[in-house]
Amino acid sequence: MKAAVFHGRGDVRIEDVPAPAPASGEVLLRVSVAGICGTDAHEYAHGPHLFPVEHPHPVTGHVGPLIPGHEFAGVIVDRAGDVAERDFPTGSLVVCGAGISCGRCHWCRRGQANLCENYSTVGLNRPGGLAEYVAVPANTCLAAGTYGLPADWAALAQPMSIAVHALRRGRLLSGEVAVVLGAGGIGAFLAHAAVHQGAHVVVADLSADRLAVVRGLGAQHVVEVGPDSVAETLAEQRLVASVIYEVSGSAAGLRDALTLAQPGTRLVLVGLQPRPAEIDLRDVSTREIELIGTNAHVLGRDLPESLRLLAARNEGWSDIAPVALSLADLVEQGLRPLAERGNPRIKTLIDPWAERTRATAN
């Protein structure tokens, strides 16, 4: 089969490799569509950090060149003998949540499987979906057909579930004001989820094009980032943010979030900061600002909701992901522009069977 294989920093090759066989508890998927995100681009440009290329992963045991891809949808073509056909029928379209938890540790028993002490991720710590076929644990898969989603949109379920989890962490209520700083993939999905929650949503980003898309998702106010721009918009509209979602992962975004926070604001840190930051914790205490971390998603709770939200938009998602690239174009048109922050698309999809770039489903 053809697959994208990460060998080292700046070295992703399209190679012919043996197709995997499903181990116990696994299904084999014919990958329909896969997505890439900032994590994949960061590993390509600066890694390996998460990819276990040089040292064995403590949970999966994988070491050496790795097939990335932790956002994907595919069709079941085979299964291990201990996986029932009636539960995972051949030919059914499924999405993979990618995160694998043990189900036994303290965190799993508390319903926080994303914090599992034995956690691993398909496409980060073991071979993933940037290939024609991938073997994954059956319990990480969810049927997409019942939601009426084409494969292109089903492949967006994993990043949407990250946004859904962040929304839950912020405890956003209907009627509250939510500020989203950053309108990349997760930020756009978070804005969509917040609108469906019944919140009044303000989104800020550097890109006017991205903001135009987010406005189409229902955000009431969009703001090009600049001096005091978000604060001025909130003041003009007489809005006070109950929750601020910092999604950009930039030092400037964190500073803006802390500046915007009013007494009692819940500040959810979605984007990963590149280095430690100084925060005035006395100010956090005296104004009762909540700092809330969020990481990954809880598959059983967040992935079904992400599919529901994707299916709820009748016009589809071609404004978010207009094309699906071929594997041959993955590096030059996908990973490299994303790493250099020059990506023209909010989400980049890959069709491992396509000979050339194609339009996504409408």
Residue pairs with C-beta under 8 A, 6 or more apart in sequence:
1 16
1 17
1 18
1 19
1 131
1 132
1 133
2 14
2 15
2 16
2 17
2 131
2 132
2 327
2 352
3 14
3 15
3 16
3 17
3 67
3 127
3 130
3 131
3 132
3 327
3 352
4 12
4 13
4 14
4 67
4 68
4 69
4 130
4 131
4 327
4 330
4 350
5 12
5 13
5 14
5 15
5 17
5 65
5 66
5 67
6 12
6 43
6 44
6 47
6 48
6 51
6 53
6 65
6 66
6 67
6 68
7 13
7 53
7 65
8 47
8 48
8 53
9 44
9 45
9 46
9 47
9 48
10 44
10 45
12 44
12 68
12 330
12 331
12 335
14 327
14 328
14 330
17 67
17 131
19 28
19 132
19 133
20 28
20 127
20 133
20 134
20 135
21 28
21 78
21 135
22 28
22 78
22 79
22 80
22 83
22 135
23 80
23 135
24 80
24 81
24 82
25 80
25 82
25 83
25 137
25 138
25 139
26 79
26 80
26 83
26 135
26 136
26 137
26 138
27 76
27 78
27 79
27 80
27 83
27 88
27 94
27 135
27 136
27 138
27 141
28 76
28 77
28 78
28 79
28 133
28 134
28 135
29 72
29 74
29 75
29 76
29 77
29 94
29 96
29 129
29 133
29 134
29 135
29 136
29 141
30 74
30 75
30 77
30 132
30 133
31 69
31 72
31 73
31 74
31 129
31 130
31 131
31 132
31 133
31 134
31 352
32 72
32 73
32 74
32 75
32 93
32 151
32 152
32 154
32 155
32 351
33 72
33 73
33 151
33 152
33 154
33 155
33 324
33 349
33 350
33 351
34 69
34 71
34 72
34 128
34 129
34 130
34 155
34 349
34 350
34 352
35 69
35 71
35 72
35 155
35 156
35 158
35 159
35 321
35 347
35 348
35 349
35 350
36 68
36 69
36 71
36 130
36 330
36 334
36 335
36 338
36 348
36 350
37 71
37 159
37 185
37 338
38 184
38 249
38 338
39 50
39 70
39 124
40 68
40 69
40 70
40 335
40 338
41 335
41 336
41 338
41 339
42 49
42 339
43 49
43 50
43 51
43 68
44 331
44 335
44 336
44 339
45 335
45 336
45 339
45 340
47 53
48 54
50 121
50 124
50 125
51 66
51 68
51 124
51 125
52 60
52 62
52 63
52 64
52 66
52 125
53 63
53 64
53 65
53 66
54 63
55 63
56 62
56 63
57 63
57 120
57 125
57 126
59 100
59 118
59 119
59 120
59 125
60 120
60 125
60 126
62 125
62 126
62 127
66 126
66 127
66 128
67 123
67 127
67 128
67 129
67 130
67 131
67 134
68 123
68 124
68 128
68 130
69 122
69 123
69 128
69 129
69 130
69 131
69 134
69 350
70 98
70 121
70 122
70 123
70 124
70 128
70 129
70 158
71 98
71 123
71 129
71 155
71 156
71 158
71 159
72 95
72 96
72 123
72 128
72 129
72 130
72 134
72 155
72 158
73 93
73 94
73 95
73 96
73 144
73 151
73 154
73 155
73 157
74 93
74 94
74 96
74 129
74 134
74 151
75 91
75 92
75 93
75 94
75 151
76 88
76 89
76 90
76 91
76 92
76 94
76 141
77 90
77 91
77 133
78 90
79 85
79 88
79 90
79 138
80 138
83 138
87 138
88 94
88 138
88 141
92 143
92 145
93 143
93 144
93 145
93 149
93 151
93 154
94 141
94 142
94 143
94 144
95 141
95 142
95 144
95 154
95 155
95 157
95 158
95 303
95 307
96 122
96 129
96 134
96 136
96 140
96 141
96 158
97 140
97 141
97 142
97 157
97 158
97 161
97 297
97 299
97 303
98 121
98 122
98 123
98 124
98 128
98 136
98 140
98 158
99 113
99 114
99 119
99 120
99 121
99 122
99 140
99 296
99 297
99 299
100 119
100 120
100 121
100 122
100 137
100 140
101 107
101 108
101 113
101 114
101 116
101 118
101 119
101 299
102 108
102 116
102 117
102 118
102 119
103 113
105 116
105 117
105 118
106 117
107 113
107 115
107 116
107 117
108 116
111 298
111 301
112 298
113 119
113 298
113 299
113 300
114 165
114 295
114 296
114 297
114 298
115 295
120 126
121 296
122 128
122 129
122 134
122 136
122 140
123 129
123 130
127 134
127 135
128 134
130 327
130 330
130 350
130 352
131 352
132 352
132 353
140 299
142 157
142 299
142 303
142 304
142 307
144 151
144 154
144 157
144 307
147 154
147 307
147 308
147 310
147 311
148 311
149 307
149 310
149 311
150 361
151 361
152 317
152 321
152 324
152 349
152 360
152 361
153 310
153 311
153 316
153 317
153 360
153 361
154 307
154 310
155 349
156 189
156 306
156 310
156 317
156 320
156 321
156 347
157 303
157 306
157 307
157 310
158 297
158 303
158 306
159 185
159 186
159 189
159 347
160 189
160 193
160 306
160 307
160 309
160 310
161 297
161 299
161 302
161 303
161 305
161 306
162 186
162 189
162 270
162 296
162 297
162 302
163 186
163 187
163 189
163 190
163 192
163 193
163 306
164 189
164 193
164 297
164 302
164 305
164 306
164 309
165 294
165 296
165 297
165 298
165 302
166 186
166 190
166 245
166 247
166 268
166 270
166 294
167 190
167 193
167 194
167 197
168 301
168 302
169 268
169 292
169 293
169 294
170 178
170 243
170 245
170 266
170 268
170 292
171 243
171 266
172 178
172 194
172 197
172 199
172 242
172 243
173 197
173 198
173 199
173 242
174 197
174 198
174 199
175 198
175 199
175 200
176 199
176 200
176 242
176 243
177 199
177 200
177 201
177 202
177 234
177 239
177 240
177 241
177 242
177 243
178 194
178 199
178 200
178 201
178 202
178 241
178 242
178 243
178 244
178 245
179 202
179 203
179 204
179 230
179 234
179 241
179 243
179 244
179 245
179 257
179 260
180 187
180 190
180 191
180 194
180 201
180 202
180 203
180 204
180 219
180 245
180 247
181 187
181 204
181 205
181 225
181 230
181 244
181 245
181 246
181 247
181 248
181 253
181 256
181 257
182 204
182 205
182 246
182 247
182 248
182 249
182 250
182 253
182 270
182 271
183 191
183 203
183 204
183 205
183 207
183 210
183 211
183 213
183 214
183 222
183 247
183 346
184 205
184 210
184 247
184 248
184 346
185 320
185 346
185 347
186 247
186 270
186 271
187 203
187 205
187 214
187 245
187 247
187 248
187 270
188 210
188 213
188 214
188 217
188 320
188 346
189 306
189 309
190 245
190 247
190 270
191 201
191 203
191 214
191 217
191 218
191 219
192 217
192 218
192 309
192 313
193 309
194 201
195 201
195 217
195 218
195 219
196 218
196 309
196 312
199 243
200 220
200 239
201 218
201 219
201 220
201 221
202 219
202 220
202 221
202 222
202 223
202 230
202 233
202 234
202 239
202 241
203 211
203 214
203 219
203 221
203 222
203 223
204 222
204 223
204 224
204 225
204 229
204 230
204 256
205 211
205 214
205 222
205 224
205 225
205 248
206 224
206 225
208 224
209 344
210 346
211 222
211 223
211 224
212 222
213 319
213 320
213 346
214 222
215 222
216 319
217 313
221 233
221 237
223 229
223 230
223 233
225 256
230 256
230 260
231 259
231 260
233 239
234 240
234 241
234 260
240 262
241 260
241 261
241 262
241 265
242 264
242 265
242 266
243 265
243 266
243 267
243 268
244 257
244 260
244 261
244 265
244 266
244 267
244 268
245 268
245 270
246 253
246 254
246 256
246 257
246 267
246 268
246 269
246 270
246 271
247 253
247 270
247 271
248 271
249 270
249 271
249 272
249 273
249 274
250 271
250 273
251 273
251 274
251 275
251 277
253 271
254 269
254 273
254 277
257 267
258 267
258 279
258 280
258 289
261 267
261 287
261 289
262 287
263 287
263 288
263 289
264 287
264 288
264 289
265 289
265 290
266 289
266 290
266 292
267 289
267 290
267 291
267 292
268 292
268 293
268 294
269 291
269 292
269 293
269 294
270 294
279 291
283 289
284 291
297 303
297 306
310 317
316 361
316 362
317 347
317 360
318 359
318 360
318 361
318 362
319 346
320 345
320 346
320 347
321 345
321 346
321 347
321 348
321 349
321 360
322 345
322 359
322 360
323 345
323 349
323 357
323 358
323 359
323 360
324 349
324 350
324 351
324 354
324 357
324 358
324 359
324 360
325 333
325 334
325 348
325 349
325 350
325 351
325 354
325 357
326 350
326 351
326 354
326 355
326 356
326 357
327 350
327 352
327 354
328 355
329 356
329 357
330 350
333 348
333 357
334 348
334 350
337 343
337 344
338 348
349 360
351 358
